[in-house]
Amino acid sequence: MKSAASRPRPVLTPGSVLPDDADRALLVARVHEPEWDGPCVAAVRGERVVDLTAVAPTVSDLLERDDAATVVREAVGGRVWSLAELLDAGATGRRDLPRLLAPVDLQVIKAAGVTFARSLLERVIEERAGGDPGRAAEVRERVRAAVGGALDGLRPGSAEAGKVKELLVAEGLWSPYLEVGIGPDPEVFTKAPVLSAVGTGADVGVLADSVWNNPEPEAVLVVDSRGRVRGATLGNDVNLRDVEGRSALLLGRAKDNNASCAIGPFVRLLDDGFGLDAVRALDIELRVEGADGYVLQGGSSMREISRDVLDLVAATYGAHHQYPDGFVLFTGTLFAPTEDRHAPGAGFTHEHGDVVRISSPPLGTLVNTVVASERAEPWSYGVRALLRNLARRGVL
């Protein structure tokens, strides 16, 4: 496989990554500035990216402010970068030039799983197939024949859901995925360590020995330390189906690997023009382009989610669990590809070099290139490095 520096990369431009209504959107970015060897909190204003680090040293600090929207819209900033140049540096793998990072920092990276009925069945199928993609088609037909439309429109935790559970238990089809999909409690797990997410233009990783994996295009909520949803962005909750299918207890290995979490391109703050109802109505599109000309298209609509976004937040934050630096929450996906890419009945899996585009008109487009996690850029910039850097720059 080619090195990160030599491999062809997608062309990114402001027009290809910004939201459709970028002139009205309140957009927060993070920029790595090589001169300071550290990250900067920034506001995206048109095609200019304005440094706000002197006002808010971290995105977490910014989102704790009640006047965050005013700061992003109006604050006098420091250095100004060209968005086009930041995107080009990221897409070409240049590390000696300023580039975009994932637009979150100290927030804990959480994820809710199995929040859509259609993808719920795919989780059951990969479990029943034991992570073997060659058995997926046979198992899929058997599970769908047994379940039928029993999950359509079902409200998790309801009396009706309880009756469906009894039916599935009697049929020998109950699984941990069905429990979190239609039971009273959602699945919420820690997707990745703080500061480990990659941003738009970066490589995204799957383990080298995985033979059945896929992207998971999702809306991501950005929540402050008081449990308030302050904004939203896009995410790729990369999943190794062969690993998780062997056992749900392997979720950590399936989900949390080097470069296996992508977030971006920006955090869009909630305001009068983009509120929670707009998040609930998001349509998210996915396009995968292989180096061999292969193309996969799909998507996910938040209108079909089984649990309201605020119910997912309440399951994550409350008297039972606090997040003093805030958290981001992947909300799950409707997308579960079944299209055969190689052998008949084997379904979809990534090839190294795939370019993954996840887009939604109000949030823009997150673009990443798939590589082996073992060959992705090592994650080396942690919390200690961030605090030392900010202290040295005098912005803490």
C-alpha angles and dihedrals in degrees: 000000000000120000120258091253096051102038117102111257134197120267111245124196133172090253092054097050107030122093116261090250096040091143089067101032123102101224128186122197138175121223128195107220111197092199089065095030090227149077129282129204108231145180120225109224110176106305092335122093113204124203112237098169093115088058098040117010093198136025086240089059092047094053093050088065118093087213095053092123091053091048092052092046102041116009117123105243138195125234118017123213131193110247090214091056093047091052093047092051091051095046094048094047095243111161096177092067132064111271140171121269130193103294096237130069127168095021117112110246109232131171136199115214136200094020096142123064095221095053089041089068091051090056089053090048095052089047092051090046090054091231092301109133090198091067096045099094094050093046092044092057092048096047094046091049090053099042098037112165095333092118098048111121092350116156110222114243094016126129088252090054089052090056092050088050090055090050094050093046089053089052092050092243102115116125140165088261093058090048093058092035099057104006125096097266125058124219109258119174139162106264101189142347122274112280094010099105119107125221137222115308093025129112118264119209141227122177112268094235096050114114100177118045141127146186119261112209110205146166110242122207119214110212131185129223091273094057094255118144103233101172149339139234140167128271144185110216094193110210134197103211095186091056099044091041091062090058136343086225088070090066091117093055091044095049112024114062136123110301092354094128121065123183130177158337088214140336110248110209119224114251139147091292097045116034138153092283088059089053090050089054098048118135111203121199128200130199124179118191118189125208086241093059095263114147129194122183129186143128151194132236120209087209088076098051113127096218127043115250092242090054088056090050091049090052089054104039132036143080087326096055136012132193111202092190095039127245143241119228126205104212100206132253141257089209118103111153118220099167113122113244100175124358119025111266093014096103126206128329133164126259120206108263095038112144111219120201119188114183144170123175095236094045106035127226132311112204126189139162120227119237136155110283088229090060099040119106106286116250104243107146108088138160095285091052091049095050093046091049095049091046092050090051091050096236099117 
